[in-house]
């Protein structure tokens, strides 16, 4: 699974808040709105939730997959997450000033 595409900030922030349990090599059970989803980062697509299956604009990176990539310390995903947090902190500082 590659993370070369653009990661939608809101989706990544929601992913960071999901409950997640490691169940095997690059395999996770991730909390979902209706039910938990199995994510296997070594298959394509890694998740079979409706977002992953029916929204091609996410390129298979539903919030469950993003949560698993964060757990795996995937560099592009972590970089995107850090960038979002930095941007939000900077904006909060500007608003407070």
Secondary structure as UniProt FT lines:
FT   HELIX           9..16
FT   STRAND          20..24
FT   TURN            25..26
FT   STRAND          27..30
FT   STRAND          37..40
FT   TURN            41..42
FT   HELIX           50..54
FT   HELIX           56..58
FT   TURN            59..60
FT   HELIX           63..71
FT   TURN            72..73
FT   HELIX           75..96
//
